Amino acid sequence: MALLSTNKLSKMILNILLQLPPGTQNLKEVITYQLGIIGRMSTTRDMNAAWNDAKNKAARLYPEKFILDKRKALQWNDGNVKVLDEKISSANLKRLNELAEKENCTVDALVAKLISCYKKHSNK
């Protein structure tokens, strides 16, 4: 039997997370310690589910404080981490692949050529 529902545990984790000073390391361990007996009595499955839910909410609701990296690890948003735009439309991806096949190279090599050509012509 669960001590608390995952939703309540997630809310508690989020509240503690918002009170931590920026730059705190090992967030999950610190929060488990801050939860006290509730953190120690909760099952690992419940804690992991609540932690995943809380970190997703933190990154979504407080992007000025937190961000999730590619591996879904919660990090402090101190301005040093730049989120890369990795989205490309399917139409443009198809065009890139067709052009790369026509040029007999990889898409990565084609993009490198396009960037160098852009830099060469933009400096004039």
PyMOL commands that set and color helices and strands:
alter all, ss='L'
color gray80, all
select helices_A, chain A and resi 6-19+27-35+37-41+44-61+90-103+107-122
alter helices_A, ss='H'
color red, helices_A
select strands_A, chain A and resi 66-68+74-76
alter strands_A, ss='S'
color yellow, strands_A
deselect
rebuild
show_as cartoon
